[in-house]
Amino acid sequence: MKYKRVLLKLSGEALMGEKEFGIDHDRLKQYAEDIKSIVDKGTQVAIVIGGGNIFRGVGNDAEDVIDRVQGDYMGMLATVINSMALQSALEKMSVNTRLQSAIKMEEICEPFIKRRAVRHLEKGRVVIFGAGTGNPYFTTDTAASLRAIEIEADVILKGTRVDGIYNADPEKDKNAVKYDTVTFDEVYEKGLKIMDMTAFTLCKENNVPIIVFDMNKTGNLLNILEGKQIGTLVEV
Ligand code: GTP
């Protein structure tokens, strides 16, 4: 396998599948199967999942109703719901998992303890990190970068619904060209959108490569671990 330890970032919105909100069971099952396929090959897998399918956060125009900080905490709780769903789906497939939350909820999950997370990974358990960074004003992409650095992941695998990074938005521009690899500096120079700047800068400064790929295509995850050219690799 190309990488020993990976941090998989999943989008909450992608979990909706064709639904308007909530969790699509078929999509959840597909994700769990794909994750199992790399765990079975001995890859150590940590996961951060967003919460947008349940709560999308508070836009500027809504702040007179729900306070921004309050909204961010609501979003963090939404990620715990998704994490619990994914944990269950994996366990139904006999994949050992541990859920750790950045906000203590001891009845439902362990608190985030880095050394314990690493121990779980070494024992072959999938570790899901819930509640983002535990702080408002940070995205789940930033949580993914932070946790990847903390657990010394070899790569961040950012699952999206597009198959990589393009020089223009492929959903709007038919002539958009996909990059196989791109450097961190090129991403800044060309203004390519991969993650928010906080998340991206953390990866750059700590030398964590990122692979952006289509998580909705079954088999992609295993193909990446087998070293095939899938998605776009961002590296130094
Ligand atoms: P090792 O024994 O070190 O291999 O790891 P372990 O995770 O099996 O040990 P532990 O006895 O700590 O955990 C047993 C189970 O309890 C696991 O499913 C943990 O996820 C769960 N667990 C541990 N701490 C907490 C907690 O604070 N809250 C909740 N809800 N579950 C916990």
py3Dmol code that shows the C-alpha trace and the ligand (Angstrom):
import py3Dmol

protein = """\
ATOM      1  CA  MET A   1       0.000   0.000   0.000  1.00  0.00           C
ATOM      2  CA  LYS A   2       1.288   3.439  -0.890  1.00  0.00           C
ATOM      3  CA  TYR A   3       0.493   5.064   2.459  1.00  0.00           C
ATOM      4  CA  LYS A   4       0.628   3.510   5.908  1.00  0.00           C
ATOM      5  CA  ARG A   5      -1.569   5.991   7.771  1.00  0.00           C
ATOM      6  CA  VAL A   6      -4.169   8.227   6.112  1.00  0.00           C
ATOM      7  CA  LEU A   7      -6.566  10.899   7.243  1.00  0.00           C
ATOM      8  CA  LEU A   8      -9.750  10.666   5.197  1.00  0.00           C
ATOM      9  CA  LYS A   9     -11.852  13.818   5.054  1.00  0.00           C
ATOM     10  CA  LEU A  10     -15.453  13.225   4.067  1.00  0.00           C
ATOM     11  CA  SER A  11     -18.044  15.839   3.281  1.00  0.00           C
ATOM     12  CA  GLY A  12     -21.239  15.837   5.310  1.00  0.00           C
ATOM     13  CA  GLU A  13     -23.191  17.066   2.299  1.00  0.00           C
ATOM     14  CA  ALA A  14     -22.036  14.075   0.247  1.00  0.00           C
ATOM     15  CA  LEU A  15     -23.700  11.788   2.781  1.00  0.00           C
ATOM     16  CA  MET A  16     -27.088  13.132   1.663  1.00  0.00           C
ATOM     17  CA  GLY A  17     -26.775  11.357  -1.673  1.00  0.00           C
ATOM     18  CA  GLU A  18     -29.823  12.479  -3.641  1.00  0.00           C
ATOM     19  CA  LYS A  19     -31.705  13.526  -0.519  1.00  0.00           C
ATOM     20  CA  GLU A  20     -32.340  17.125   0.543  1.00  0.00           C
ATOM     21  CA  PHE A  21     -30.872  16.624   3.998  1.00  0.00           C
ATOM     22  CA  GLY A  22     -29.839  13.903   6.413  1.00  0.00           C
ATOM     23  CA  ILE A  23     -28.107  10.632   5.661  1.00  0.00           C
ATOM     24  CA  ASP A  24     -28.569   8.448   2.597  1.00  0.00           C
ATOM     25  CA  HIS A  25     -28.092   4.852   3.699  1.00  0.00           C
ATOM     26  CA  ASP A  26     -26.777   3.610   0.362  1.00  0.00           C
ATOM     27  CA  ARG A  27     -24.129   6.320   0.270  1.00  0.00           C
ATOM     28  CA  LEU A  28     -23.165   5.641   3.860  1.00  0.00           C
ATOM     29  CA  LYS A  29     -22.847   1.940   3.085  1.00  0.00           C
ATOM     30  CA  GLN A  30     -20.714   2.636   0.023  1.00  0.00           C
ATOM     31  CA  TYR A  31     -18.369   4.825   2.056  1.00  0.00           C
ATOM     32  CA  ALA A  32     -18.113   2.150   4.753  1.00  0.00           C
ATOM     33  CA  GLU A  33     -17.358  -0.539   2.141  1.00  0.00           C
ATOM     34  CA  ASP A  34     -14.671   1.584   0.529  1.00  0.00           C
ATOM     35  CA  ILE A  35     -13.112   2.321   3.903  1.00  0.00           C
ATOM     36  CA  LYS A  36     -13.208  -1.373   4.815  1.00  0.00           C
ATOM     37  CA  SER A  37     -11.415  -2.229   1.573  1.00  0.00           C
ATOM     38  CA  ILE A  38      -8.323  -0.256   2.616  1.00  0.00           C
ATOM     39  CA  VAL A  39      -8.477  -1.260   6.281  1.00  0.00           C
ATOM     40  CA  ASP A  40      -8.471  -4.912   5.168  1.00  0.00           C
ATOM     41  CA  LYS A  41      -5.199  -4.228   3.341  1.00  0.00           C
ATOM     42  CA  GLY A  42      -3.600  -2.961   6.537  1.00  0.00           C
ATOM     43  CA  THR A  43      -3.947   0.792   6.060  1.00  0.00           C
ATOM     44  CA  GLN A  44      -4.354   2.809   9.247  1.00  0.00           C
ATOM     45  CA  VAL A  45      -7.388   5.047   8.729  1.00  0.00           C
ATOM     46  CA  ALA A  46      -8.488   8.132  10.636  1.00  0.00           C
ATOM     47  CA  ILE A  47     -11.568  10.034   9.501  1.00  0.00           C
ATOM     48  CA  VAL A  48     -12.961  13.540   9.854  1.00  0.00           C
ATOM     49  CA  ILE A  49     -16.440  14.134   8.512  1.00  0.00           C
ATOM     50  CA  GLY A  50     -18.335  17.389   7.999  1.00  0.00           C
ATOM     51  CA  GLY A  51     -21.865  18.134   9.147  1.00  0.00           C
ATOM     52  CA  GLY A  52     -23.443  20.149   6.336  1.00  0.00           C
ATOM     53  CA  ASN A  53     -26.126  17.558   5.629  1.00  0.00           C
ATOM     54  CA  ILE A  54     -27.558  18.220   9.079  1.00  0.00           C
ATOM     55  CA  PHE A  55     -26.629  21.795   9.840  1.00  0.00           C
ATOM     56  CA  ARG A  56     -24.970  24.123   7.393  1.00  0.00           C
ATOM     57  CA  GLY A  57     -23.730  26.777   9.754  1.00  0.00           C
ATOM     58  CA  VAL A  58     -24.887  30.325  10.012  1.00  0.00           C
ATOM     59  CA  GLY A  59     -24.403  32.611   7.031  1.00  0.00           C
ATOM     60  CA  ASN A  60     -23.771  36.295   7.636  1.00  0.00           C
ATOM     61  CA  ASP A  61     -27.366  37.165   6.831  1.00  0.00           C
ATOM     62  CA  ALA A  62     -28.680  34.780   9.474  1.00  0.00           C
ATOM     63  CA  GLU A  63     -26.557  36.056  12.323  1.00  0.00           C
ATOM     64  CA  ASP A  64     -29.293  38.252  13.681  1.00  0.00           C
ATOM     65  CA  VAL A  65     -31.225  35.057  14.470  1.00  0.00           C
ATOM     66  CA  ILE A  66     -28.530  32.568  15.463  1.00  0.00           C
ATOM     67  CA  ASP A  67     -25.245  33.772  16.841  1.00  0.00           C
ATOM     68  CA  ARG A  68     -22.189  32.726  14.775  1.00  0.00           C
ATOM     69  CA  VAL A  69     -20.420  30.982  17.623  1.00  0.00           C
ATOM     70  CA  GLN A  70     -23.602  29.171  18.630  1.00  0.00           C
ATOM     71  CA  GLY A  71     -24.085  28.129  14.992  1.00  0.00           C
ATOM     72  CA  ASP A  72     -20.548  26.776  14.803  1.00  0.00           C
ATOM     73  CA  TYR A  73     -21.117  24.624  17.883  1.00  0.00           C
ATOM     74  CA  MET A  74     -24.355  23.355  16.312  1.00  0.00           C
ATOM     75  CA  GLY A  75     -22.301  22.368  13.269  1.00  0.00           C
ATOM     76  CA  MET A  76     -19.807  20.529  15.478  1.00  0.00           C
ATOM     77  CA  LEU A  77     -22.650  18.529  17.016  1.00  0.00           C
ATOM     78  CA  ALA A  78     -23.832  17.682  13.498  1.00  0.00           C
ATOM     79  CA  THR A  79     -20.420  16.160  12.739  1.00  0.00           C
ATOM     80  CA  VAL A  80     -20.787  13.916  15.782  1.00  0.00           C
ATOM     81  CA  ILE A  81     -24.108  12.617  14.421  1.00  0.00           C
ATOM     82  CA  ASN A  82     -22.454  11.792  11.091  1.00  0.00           C
ATOM     83  CA  SER A  83     -19.478  10.246  12.871  1.00  0.00           C
ATOM     84  CA  MET A  84     -21.805   7.998  14.875  1.00  0.00           C
ATOM     85  CA  ALA A  85     -23.604   6.936  11.698  1.00  0.00           C
ATOM     86  CA  LEU A  86     -20.327   6.079   9.989  1.00  0.00           C
ATOM     87  CA  GLN A  87     -19.071   4.273  13.074  1.00  0.00           C
ATOM     88  CA  SER A  88     -22.200   2.139  13.093  1.00  0.00           C
ATOM     89  CA  ALA A  89     -22.030   1.406   9.369  1.00  0.00           C
ATOM     90  CA  LEU A  90     -18.399   0.291   9.729  1.00  0.00           C
ATOM     91  CA  GLU A  91     -19.115  -1.852  12.754  1.00  0.00           C
ATOM     92  CA  LYS A  92     -21.960  -3.593  10.890  1.00  0.00           C
ATOM     93  CA  MET A  93     -19.194  -4.690   8.501  1.00  0.00           C
ATOM     94  CA  SER A  94     -17.042  -5.883  11.408  1.00  0.00           C
ATOM     95  CA  VAL A  95     -14.548  -3.052  11.111  1.00  0.00           C
ATOM     96  CA  ASN A  96     -13.218  -2.067  14.539  1.00  0.00           C
ATOM     97  CA  THR A  97     -13.680   1.617  15.230  1.00  0.00           C
ATOM     98  CA  ARG A  98     -13.281   4.222  17.936  1.00  0.00           C
ATOM     99  CA  LEU A  99     -14.991   7.587  17.956  1.00  0.00           C
ATOM    100  CA  GLN A 100     -13.237  10.494  19.640  1.00  0.00           C
ATOM    101  CA  SER A 101     -14.834  13.876  20.062  1.00  0.00           C
ATOM    102  CA  ALA A 102     -13.187  17.266  20.483  1.00  0.00           C
ATOM    103  CA  ILE A 103     -16.110  18.185  22.753  1.00  0.00           C
ATOM    104  CA  LYS A 104     -16.585  15.790  25.656  1.00  0.00           C
ATOM    105  CA  MET A 105     -19.697  13.607  25.405  1.00  0.00           C
ATOM    106  CA  GLU A 106     -18.582  10.677  27.450  1.00  0.00           C
ATOM    107  CA  GLU A 107     -21.829   8.718  27.158  1.00  0.00           C
ATOM    108  CA  ILE A 108     -21.409   8.354  23.415  1.00  0.00           C
ATOM    109  CA  CYS A 109     -17.709   8.612  22.592  1.00  0.00           C
ATOM    110  CA  GLU A 110     -14.204   8.923  23.901  1.00  0.00           C
ATOM    111  CA  PRO A 111     -12.651  12.338  24.357  1.00  0.00           C
ATOM    112  CA  PHE A 112      -9.975  13.262  21.817  1.00  0.00           C
ATOM    113  CA  ILE A 113      -6.641  12.084  23.212  1.00  0.00           C
ATOM    114  CA  LYS A 114      -3.919  12.080  20.607  1.00  0.00           C
ATOM    115  CA  ARG A 115      -1.792   9.326  22.086  1.00  0.00           C
ATOM    116  CA  ARG A 116      -4.800   7.083  22.485  1.00  0.00           C
ATOM    117  CA  ALA A 117      -5.909   7.770  18.922  1.00  0.00           C
ATOM    118  CA  VAL A 118      -2.498   6.700  17.654  1.00  0.00           C
ATOM    119  CA  ARG A 119      -2.638   3.535  19.776  1.00  0.00           C
ATOM    120  CA  HIS A 120      -6.039   2.671  18.289  1.00  0.00           C
ATOM    121  CA  LEU A 121      -4.658   3.178  14.784  1.00  0.00           C
ATOM    122  CA  GLU A 122      -1.689   0.943  15.533  1.00  0.00           C
ATOM    123  CA  LYS A 123      -4.146  -1.748  16.610  1.00  0.00           C
ATOM    124  CA  GLY A 124      -5.925  -1.500  13.257  1.00  0.00           C
ATOM    125  CA  ARG A 125      -8.978   0.391  14.480  1.00  0.00           C
ATOM    126  CA  VAL A 126     -10.530   3.122  12.377  1.00  0.00           C
ATOM    127  CA  VAL A 127     -10.527   6.313  14.444  1.00  0.00           C
ATOM    128  CA  ILE A 128     -13.243   8.847  13.685  1.00  0.00           C
ATOM    129  CA  PHE A 129     -12.693  12.363  14.995  1.00  0.00           C
ATOM    130  CA  GLY A 130     -15.940  14.167  15.770  1.00  0.00           C
ATOM    131  CA  ALA A 131     -16.816  17.763  16.685  1.00  0.00           C
ATOM    132  CA  GLY A 132     -14.239  19.366  14.409  1.00  0.00           C
ATOM    133  CA  THR A 133     -11.468  21.126  16.315  1.00  0.00           C
ATOM    134  CA  GLY A 134     -13.872  21.847  19.175  1.00  0.00           C
ATOM    135  CA  ASN A 135     -13.585  25.553  18.451  1.00  0.00           C
ATOM    136  CA  PRO A 136     -15.806  27.994  16.590  1.00  0.00           C
ATOM    137  CA  TYR A 137     -14.417  29.769  13.498  1.00  0.00           C
ATOM    138  CA  PHE A 138     -12.666  26.625  12.272  1.00  0.00           C
ATOM    139  CA  THR A 139     -13.904  24.362   9.499  1.00  0.00           C
ATOM    140  CA  THR A 140     -13.888  20.582   9.442  1.00  0.00           C
ATOM    141  CA  ASP A 141     -11.181  20.849   6.768  1.00  0.00           C
ATOM    142  CA  THR A 142      -9.046  22.583   9.383  1.00  0.00           C
ATOM    143  CA  ALA A 143      -9.927  19.826  11.836  1.00  0.00           C
ATOM    144  CA  ALA A 144      -8.774  17.302   9.225  1.00  0.00           C
ATOM    145  CA  SER A 145      -5.454  19.118   8.713  1.00  0.00           C
ATOM    146  CA  LEU A 146      -4.884  19.488  12.435  1.00  0.00           C
ATOM    147  CA  ARG A 147      -5.641  15.855  13.239  1.00  0.00           C
ATOM    148  CA  ALA A 148      -3.560  14.667  10.285  1.00  0.00           C
ATOM    149  CA  ILE A 149      -0.566  16.561  11.651  1.00  0.00           C
ATOM    150  CA  GLU A 150      -1.168  15.385  15.199  1.00  0.00           C
ATOM    151  CA  ILE A 151      -1.385  11.696  14.300  1.00  0.00           C
ATOM    152  CA  GLU A 152       1.403  12.067  11.708  1.00  0.00           C
ATOM    153  CA  ALA A 153      -0.701  10.871   8.802  1.00  0.00           C
ATOM    154  CA  ASP A 154       1.181  10.349   5.545  1.00  0.00           C
ATOM    155  CA  VAL A 155      -1.514  12.062   3.502  1.00  0.00           C
ATOM    156  CA  ILE A 156      -4.926  13.724   3.674  1.00  0.00           C
ATOM    157  CA  LEU A 157      -7.424  12.114   1.320  1.00  0.00           C
ATOM    158  CA  LYS A 158     -10.072  14.706   0.661  1.00  0.00           C
ATOM    159  CA  GLY A 159     -13.154  12.997  -0.708  1.00  0.00           C
ATOM    160  CA  THR A 160     -15.297  15.284  -2.834  1.00  0.00           C
ATOM    161  CA  ARG A 161     -17.807  14.915  -5.643  1.00  0.00           C
ATOM    162  CA  VAL A 162     -15.367  16.040  -8.329  1.00  0.00           C
ATOM    163  CA  ASP A 163     -12.497  13.860  -9.447  1.00  0.00           C
ATOM    164  CA  GLY A 164      -9.693  16.298  -8.697  1.00  0.00           C
ATOM    165  CA  ILE A 165      -8.492  19.873  -8.975  1.00  0.00           C
ATOM    166  CA  TYR A 166      -9.155  21.712 -12.232  1.00  0.00           C
ATOM    167  CA  ASN A 167      -7.884  25.002 -13.609  1.00  0.00           C
ATOM    168  CA  ALA A 168     -11.536  26.156 -13.707  1.00  0.00           C
ATOM    169  CA  ASP A 169     -14.787  24.903 -12.178  1.00  0.00           C
ATOM    170  CA  PRO A 170     -15.527  21.663 -14.093  1.00  0.00           C
ATOM    171  CA  GLU A 171     -19.219  21.907 -13.216  1.00  0.00           C
ATOM    172  CA  LYS A 172     -19.400  25.259 -15.041  1.00  0.00           C
ATOM    173  CA  ASP A 173     -16.610  25.210 -17.640  1.00  0.00           C
ATOM    174  CA  LYS A 174     -16.426  22.304 -20.120  1.00  0.00           C
ATOM    175  CA  ASN A 175     -12.839  23.138 -21.092  1.00  0.00           C
ATOM    176  CA  ALA A 176     -11.550  22.866 -17.545  1.00  0.00           C
ATOM    177  CA  VAL A 177      -8.386  20.748 -17.324  1.00  0.00           C
ATOM    178  CA  LYS A 178      -7.568  18.505 -14.387  1.00  0.00           C
ATOM    179  CA  TYR A 179      -4.172  18.496 -12.693  1.00  0.00           C
ATOM    180  CA  ASP A 180      -2.581  15.170 -11.782  1.00  0.00           C
ATOM    181  CA  THR A 181      -0.227  16.945  -9.391  1.00  0.00           C
ATOM    182  CA  VAL A 182       0.084  20.517  -8.293  1.00  0.00           C
ATOM    183  CA  THR A 183       2.385  22.206  -5.760  1.00  0.00           C
ATOM    184  CA  PHE A 184       1.205  24.122  -2.712  1.00  0.00           C
ATOM    185  CA  ASP A 185       2.668  27.303  -4.209  1.00  0.00           C
ATOM    186  CA  GLU A 186       0.793  26.819  -7.487  1.00  0.00           C
ATOM    187  CA  VAL A 187      -2.449  26.490  -5.546  1.00  0.00           C
ATOM    188  CA  TYR A 188      -1.801  29.892  -3.947  1.00  0.00           C
ATOM    189  CA  GLU A 189      -0.602  31.496  -7.197  1.00  0.00           C
ATOM    190  CA  LYS A 190      -3.480  30.233  -9.319  1.00  0.00           C
ATOM    191  CA  GLY A 191      -6.070  30.762  -6.602  1.00  0.00           C
ATOM    192  CA  LEU A 192      -7.253  27.136  -6.828  1.00  0.00           C
ATOM    193  CA  LYS A 193      -9.936  26.206  -4.336  1.00  0.00           C
ATOM    194  CA  ILE A 194      -9.185  23.086  -2.345  1.00  0.00           C
ATOM    195  CA  MET A 195      -9.725  23.922   1.298  1.00  0.00           C
ATOM    196  CA  ASP A 196     -10.015  27.131   3.250  1.00  0.00           C
ATOM    197  CA  MET A 197      -6.703  28.902   3.767  1.00  0.00           C
ATOM    198  CA  THR A 198      -6.337  27.965   7.436  1.00  0.00           C
ATOM    199  CA  ALA A 199      -6.635  24.270   6.609  1.00  0.00           C
ATOM    200  CA  PHE A 200      -4.445  24.528   3.525  1.00  0.00           C
ATOM    201  CA  THR A 201      -1.674  26.519   5.206  1.00  0.00           C
ATOM    202  CA  LEU A 202      -1.501  24.003   8.048  1.00  0.00           C
ATOM    203  CA  CYS A 203      -0.857  21.256   5.494  1.00  0.00           C
ATOM    204  CA  LYS A 204       1.740  23.279   3.620  1.00  0.00           C
ATOM    205  CA  GLU A 205       3.656  24.338   6.713  1.00  0.00           C
ATOM    206  CA  ASN A 206       3.710  20.807   8.071  1.00  0.00           C
ATOM    207  CA  ASN A 207       4.375  19.134   4.759  1.00  0.00           C
ATOM    208  CA  VAL A 208       1.252  16.977   4.628  1.00  0.00           C
ATOM    209  CA  PRO A 209       0.323  16.123   1.023  1.00  0.00           C
ATOM    210  CA  ILE A 210      -3.341  16.238   0.034  1.00  0.00           C
ATOM    211  CA  ILE A 211      -5.124  14.100  -2.542  1.00  0.00           C
ATOM    212  CA  VAL A 212      -8.423  15.485  -3.784  1.00  0.00           C
ATOM    213  CA  PHE A 213     -10.568  12.741  -5.329  1.00  0.00           C
ATOM    214  CA  ASP A 214     -14.114  11.608  -6.071  1.00  0.00           C
ATOM    215  CA  MET A 215     -15.231   9.618  -3.043  1.00  0.00           C
ATOM    216  CA  ASN A 216     -18.581   8.805  -4.634  1.00  0.00           C
ATOM    217  CA  LYS A 217     -16.905   6.522  -7.148  1.00  0.00           C
ATOM    218  CA  THR A 218     -16.543   3.188  -5.466  1.00  0.00           C
ATOM    219  CA  GLY A 219     -13.048   1.693  -5.638  1.00  0.00           C
ATOM    220  CA  ASN A 220     -11.243   5.038  -5.843  1.00  0.00           C
ATOM    221  CA  LEU A 221     -10.007   4.852  -2.290  1.00  0.00           C
ATOM    222  CA  LEU A 222      -8.428   1.432  -2.787  1.00  0.00           C
ATOM    223  CA  ASN A 223      -6.971   2.537  -6.120  1.00  0.00           C
ATOM    224  CA  ILE A 224      -5.247   5.488  -4.443  1.00  0.00           C
ATOM    225  CA  LEU A 225      -3.742   3.215  -1.799  1.00  0.00           C
ATOM    226  CA  GLU A 226      -2.568   0.882  -4.554  1.00  0.00           C
ATOM    227  CA  GLY A 227      -0.658   3.787  -6.054  1.00  0.00           C
ATOM    228  CA  LYS A 228      -2.857   4.427  -9.097  1.00  0.00           C
ATOM    229  CA  GLN A 229      -3.249   7.921 -10.512  1.00  0.00           C
ATOM    230  CA  ILE A 230      -6.576   9.043  -9.065  1.00  0.00           C
ATOM    231  CA  GLY A 231      -7.612  12.634  -8.383  1.00  0.00           C
ATOM    232  CA  THR A 232      -5.058  15.405  -7.851  1.00  0.00           C
ATOM    233  CA  LEU A 233      -2.051  15.251  -5.541  1.00  0.00           C
ATOM    234  CA  VAL A 234      -1.007  18.491  -3.856  1.00  0.00           C
ATOM    235  CA  GLU A 235       2.560  18.375  -2.617  1.00  0.00           C
ATOM    236  CA  VAL A 236       5.561  20.583  -1.950  1.00  0.00           C
TER     237      VAL A 236
END
"""
ligand_1 = """\
32
GTP
P -7.218 -0.739 24.533
O -7.800 -1.523 25.639
O -6.188 0.232 24.936
O -6.789 -1.584 23.397
O -8.364 0.212 23.885
P -9.899 0.189 24.094
O -10.454 1.347 23.350
O -10.513 -1.131 23.776
O -9.988 0.429 25.640
P -11.045 1.045 26.566
O -11.218 0.047 27.645
O -10.603 2.412 26.896
O -12.366 1.165 25.700
C -13.329 0.165 25.618
C -14.530 0.711 24.910
O -15.063 1.823 25.628
C -14.242 1.237 23.501
O -15.336 0.946 22.662
C -14.116 2.736 23.705
O -14.456 3.464 22.538
C -15.109 2.969 24.804
N -14.738 4.129 25.591
C -13.554 4.422 26.144
N -13.585 5.614 26.768
C -14.822 6.098 26.592
C -15.516 7.291 26.992
O -14.963 8.182 27.631
N -16.821 7.401 26.600
C -17.439 6.436 25.885
N -18.707 6.639 25.531
N -16.838 5.322 25.495
C -15.556 5.148 25.843
"""
view = py3Dmol.view(width=600, height=400)
view.addModel(protein, "pdb")
view.setStyle({"model": 0}, {"cartoon": {"style": "trace"}})
view.addModel(ligand_1, "xyz")
view.setStyle({"model": 1}, {"stick": {}})
view.zoomTo()
view.show()
